[in-house]
């Protein structure tokens, strides 16, 4: 790990001022990703601004929904009784990720801002456009079994690793940020970005901006939902493909549906066309298969991850079936029903 | 003077207060010192193990304010004012401090032969206590899921879960 200076901020304003005084500084909260990246020399901040003492840990009622403070830990959010009852897909997605120790330390804002787990991004002996813009992407044509199949560019095929964010995408949460230019709201779909020709940018946060809360809208789809995560081992592994699916039914037909995929793109992947297709359709396997076909029609697999296309197709169908049946994937019983 | 990380370069240090296994102490730390390295290299509390040093194996699990975390990913300076419990302090947690009586989970690990090489055991023990503090895991499947952040390469998982179940059911002696 490199040597760095350390300052502790007590308020959001102090944290932003500390950044303005030293724009090379990095904010640190739970540290579970940043400290790890510093150990690999992927991140070499000259100064850390400790934001863990900012008053952002609360989870409050907000406009019919909930406002999750950016410093609420992943565990605090997942086990909050209101989230479990009203937004169970979010609780399940959080608990499908990482380990208990990591969830106890990692923050809500940090979960959004965590970096990809692409091997090449982590390996400073290789090139990486995300780590060193313009240096190249050896994952293209390289070892890319875990990489993206949607929304890639020739410059980057990394995935966003979060489970929580896949649920937040399906729930259409809003990200509140504060920065040198003041406060603003970002729709969840606009928070993370595709790599394009600037893969160094994971999201649309501007320099000096801090996530202050993640706001959940009123409808938590607490009856018809699932978070289905498929991975190489049954716990404590990143998703190869995951599906967060929420539905409102009108009798046997689909009234509202949203579903987002994890492990397949640089951001939680939604396909509005497929969602719109399902609206008013009978909530049957046949409808879900047709929607899944629409999604995977856009897939552009790499040399080693073609299996993800079929896995995603089947996961979408199964996820929508679980949501429609009101039988969400169990977190402890790993059988997929 | 050598810094915590072994470098001979002069370090900027910060004075922090930590209560470790009941003892409150003021310690000057360089900001890049992890809690794990502080415990092991400076305070001679070598019960906490360094496995992967990247938050993947759980060998370094300790309790910070009663909550289990990976000490390898914690910068000590950020925990100023916290209470830390390591495996060395578990005995004092459950019983009168200084009596050197094992914590029930430690007794259960012995009873159920819940280890082979023992390297992951301090982390498994602290994680078990943290999991029981959390109070969410009830069934055997839930315990396995809740303990998945602690890797045992000897494969003692079956007996580890047996030991935890035993304590949770209040059957441990």
Interface residues (C-beta under 8 A of the other chain):
Chain A: X1 X2 X3 X4 X5 X6 X28 X31 X32 X35 X36 X38 X39 X48 X50 X52 X75 X79 X98 X99 X100 X101 X102 X104 X105 X235 X236 X331 X332 X333
Chain B: X5 X7 X9 X11 X12 X14 X30 X31 X32 X34 X53 X54 X55 X58 X61 X67 X68 X69 X70 X73 X74 X75 X77 X78 X127 X130 X131 X134 X136 X139 X141 X142 X144 X145 X146 X147 X148 X149 X150
